[in-house]
């Protein structure tokens, strides 16, 4: 082979992934590992040493965070802000839960409840700002909307982290990861959906879908606020026996990555149908010009449903393993399980029609919207109207 041919082939060869990592990437990995060691030691200091399963979960989360930070740079800043602010808030508490009513920063900003209220206000503000950017065409307004969404995600995560510590301050036997009831998982749903949207916003370099996606988050916030003030749901209670399991730490987050992905796809489907109609009625109209292309939104719908389906499948498998431990059987046709299967079959059929039959566009957009209704009933309706082994999640 000639020197020229050899050089040409080298030009087509991609460098090894490890060679593309900078010292910033390795610093990020070191910080994530250091944080994991701190969490491991902190659990022992408060009298709750991690067993082998919890240690395995911690290792998995750390590796996932390192990989995510290597591939999506903004998550690094978010993680550092959340970690630093959460540790500051926890230090203000010390060992005194009543400090939440005495310390200024805790009372008005950083206690579990206060941070969630800030999250709620920021998400609602971001929703209006995204629509303002869409209709005005202002790039600055769009950047403000994105910043508000990032801040809302940060405050929501801080709220969950601090709430986690607050539960242990109430008693070691009461302490638990804050994903155990509707109040906590609605916070998780809002955070996950927003993070997924922010990822696609950066990947596709468009903010025009933001208002539509934030609408479903604002709806979740409306329920969260009603649930907080009407039912005092923000109060921390001991776990029921079935929830005292390490399975909860992985089953619930995996489930809500699925729910968040499905919600995002449905709202992108709404934007798709609006732009499709706008193109028919007036191709030069504002929405026809400002909303992303139909091809882009179709691709976002597909990728978000594929991601959600993968995590929902994982969550269902984890849930069956949890059920075997808690109730003695992998599957009992409990209403929650049955509707989870319906959700799984719905999106399996959606993906099948796209991948094997070549469906695209409006039919799948409508299907994604209907799918959100099915998913919402599985998530919330079952708890409201049906009873079963999962009745601990009732309103």
N, C-alpha and C positions, 0 to 999 in steps of 0.2 A: 504494500500500500504506500502510495506516495505521501510526502509530507503534507501536501495540499489537501489530499483526501482525508488524512488523519486529522488535520485541523478542522475540516468541515464537519467530521463526525463529532469531534469534541464540542463544537458549537451547538449541536443538537442534543447533547447529553445534559440533563438537568443535574445540578449539584445535589449532593446528599442532603436530606432534610437537616441532619445534625450540623452540617456545615453552614446552613443558612441562619442558624441561631446566633444572635449577638450576645455580648456580655450582659445586656439588659435582660435578655430572655433567661439567662442562667441566674441572674440576680433575682428575677421574679420567682423562679423555681425554688431558690434557696429561701426566700421569704415565706413561700407557701409551706415548705417543709418545716421551717422554724415555727410557723403558726400552728401546725399540726402537733409538734412536740409541746408547745405551750398549752394547747387544749388538752392534750393527754395528761400533762402534769397538773393542770388546773382541776381536772375532774377528780384526781386523787386528793388534791388539797381540800376540796369541799366535801370529801367523804363519799364520793361516787366513782371509784376507780373503774376504768373501762375493762370489760371482759373481752374475750377473743373476737366475738362477733362485732362488738362496738369498735374495737380497734381496726378490724377489717373494713368497716364502713368508713372510718376516719381516713384510712390509707386510700381507699377508693375515691373519696371526695377530694383528697389532696391531689391525687394524680389527675383527676378530671379538671380541677381548678388550674393546675399547671398547664395541661394541654389546651384548655380553653383560653388561658392567658397568652399562650404562644400563638394561637390562631386568631384571636379577637382582642386586640390591644386595649380597647376601652374598658374591658372587664377588669383590668389590673387596677386602674384608678378607682373604679367603683369598689373593688374588694378592699383596697387599702383605706379608703374613706370609711367604709362600713366597719372594718375591723378597728381602726383607730378610734372612731367616735363611740362604738359600742364599748370598748375597753374603758374609755373615759367615763361613760355613763355608769358602767358597772363599778368603777372605782369610787364614784360619788356615793353609790349605795353603801359600799363597804359591806357590813353585815347587818345593816339596819334598813328594813323594808320601808319604814316610815320616812326615810330620807326623800322618798318620792314626793312627799307633800311639803318638804322643807327646803330642799335645794332648788334654786331658781332654774337651772338648766334642766333638771329632771322634771320639775313640775310643769314647765311650759314648753319643753322641746324634746327631751330625750327619754322620758319614761316610756314604757311599752305603749301605753294608751296615747300619750301626747304625740309620740312619733307617728303613730298610725293616723291620728287626726291631721297632722301635717301632710302625710302621704295622700290622704283623701283630698285635701284642698289642692295640692299640687297636681294630682291627676285630673281633677275637674278643670282646673285652670289650663292645663295642657290641652285638654280636649277643645276648649273654645279657641285657644291660640293656634292649634293646628288648622282648624277651619278658617280662622282669620287669615292664616298664611295661604291657604288654598284659594280663597276668594280674592285676596288682595294681590297675590303673586309676590309678596315681599319675602325675600330670602332671609332678611334679618328676623322677621316674625317667625319663620320656620325654625331658625336656629334657637330662638327663645323657647319655642314649643318643645324642641328636642331636649334643651337644657332642663326645662321643667319636668319632663318625663324622667330623665336621669336622676334628678333630685328626688322625685317621688319614689322611684325604685330604691334609692339609697335610704330614705327615711323609713320605707316599709321594712327593709331588711334590718335596719337598726332597731326598729320597733320589735321585730321578732326576736332578735338576739337579746335585747334587754329583757323582754318578756320571759325568755327562757331562764335568765338568771333570777328574775323576780319569782318565778315559780319555785326555785330552790330556796330562796330566802323565806318563803312561806313554810318550808319544811322539806327535808330530804326526801320524804316519802311522797310529797306532792309534786316535786320537780319533774318536768318532762319537756321534751322537744315541742315547740308550739305549732303542732299540726294535728291537733287532736279533736277539734270541734269546728262547727261551721264558721264561727268568727275568725278563727285562726286560718282556716283554709281559704276563706275569701280573700284574706290579705295575701296569702301565698299565690292564689290564682291571679290577682291583680299584678303582682310582681312578675310572675312567670310570663304572663301574656305580654306585658310591657317590654320585658327583656327580649323576648322572641321578636317583637315588632322592631325594636331598636337594632337588632342584628340585621334584619332584612332591610331596614332603612339605610343602614350603612353599606350593606352589600350591593343594593340596587341604586343607591345614591338618589333617592327620592323621598320626600316627606309628604307627598300628596295623599298617601293612604292613612296617615297618622290619625286624622280626625275620626275616620270610620272605625279604626281599631280601638281608639281610646273611648269610643262610645260604649262598647261592651264593658270596658273597665269601669267607666263612670256608672254604668248600671249596677255593676258589682259593688261599687262604693256606696251607691244609694241604699242597696240592701244592707251593706255592712253598717252604715250609720243608723238605719232603722233598727237593726238587730241589736246594736250597741245601746241605744237610748231606750228602746221599748222593752227589751228583754234583759238589759244589763249583762249582755253577753261578753263584755270585756273582762269580767271577773274571772279569775283563775280558780279552777276546781280540780280536785284529785281525779286521776284517771280511773275509769272503770277497769275491772280486771282484764278484760279482753284486749285492752289497748296497752297494757304494760308489757310491751314486747319490742325487741330491736327491729322487728319487721316493719313497724310503723315508720321508722326513720328512713326507710328506702321505698316502701310501697306507696306512701302518700305523695312524696315529691315526684316520683315517676308518674303517678296518676295525673298530677296536675300539670306536668309538662305536656301530657296528652291533652288534657282539657284546654290548656292555654293555646296549644297549636290548633285545635279544632275551632276554638272561638275566633282566633286570628283569621283562619281560612274563610270562615263564614262572613266576617266583616269585609274582607277583601273581595269576597263574592258579591256583596252588596255594591261595593265601588265598581266592580266589573260590570254589573248589570246597569248601573247608572250611566257609566261611560258608553256602553254599547247603545243604550237608548239615545243618549246625547248625540252620538255620531249619526244616528238615523234621522233625528229631528233637525239638528243644526250642527253640522261638522265644524263650523267655525265658532261655536258657542264656548262659553267660559269653561264648563266642565269637560267638554270634548278636548279642549286644548290643555287644561291644567292637570287632569288626572293622568296617571301613567298609561302606557300602551296596554291593550288587551292581552298581548302576548306576555308582557311582564307580570301582570296580575294573575294570569292563568298559571304561570310558572310558580309564583309565590303560593297560590292555593295548593298546587300539587306538592311542593316541597314541605309546606307546613303540615299538610295532612299525612304525608309519608313519615315525617318526624314524629308527629303525634301518634300515629298508628304504631310505630316501633316502640315508643315509650309506654303506650297504653297496653300493648301486648305484654311487655315486661312487667308492668304493674299488675296485670291480671294473673300472671304466673306467680309473682311474689305474693299476691293476695291469696291464692290457693294454698301456697305453702304456709302462710300465716294461719289460714282457716284450719288446716290440718293440725297445727300446733294448739290453736285456741279451742276448737270445737270438735276435733277428732275426725274431720273429713275434709277432703280437698274441695268438694263442691256439694252444696246442699239446696240449690235452686231457691235460695233466699231472694227476695225481690231486688235487692241491690246487685246481687250476682247475676240475676237474670237480665236486668237492664244493662249491666256492664257488657254482657254477651251481645245484646242487641246493638249497643254502640259499636262494639268491635266488628260485628257482621256488617253494619252499615258502612263503615269506612273501608272494610275489606272489599266490599262490593264496589265502592267508589274507585278505589285504586285498580281493581280488576277491570272496570269499564274503561278506565283511562289507558292502562298499560296494554291490554289485550284487544280491546275494541276500538281504540283510537279516539275515544270521546274527548272533546275539548269544549271550552267556552261556556255559553249560557247554561246548558243542561247541568254541567257539573257545578256551576256557581249556585244555581237554585238548590241542587242537592246538598252543597255545603251549608247553605242557610237552613234547610230543613234539618240537616244533621245537627246543627247547634240546638235546635229544639229538642231533638232526641237526647242529646248529651245533657242539656239542662235538666230534663226530667230525671235522667239517671243520677245526676249530681245532686239536685235539690228536690225535685218532685217526689222521688221515692221516700225521702225523709219526711216530707209533709203529709203524704197521703197513704203510704203503705207502712206496714210493720213487719219486722223480721229480726234476724240476728244483728242487723246493723241499726237497731232502733236507738242506740245511744247518740245518733246524730240528728234526732228529731228537733224540730223548731220548738 
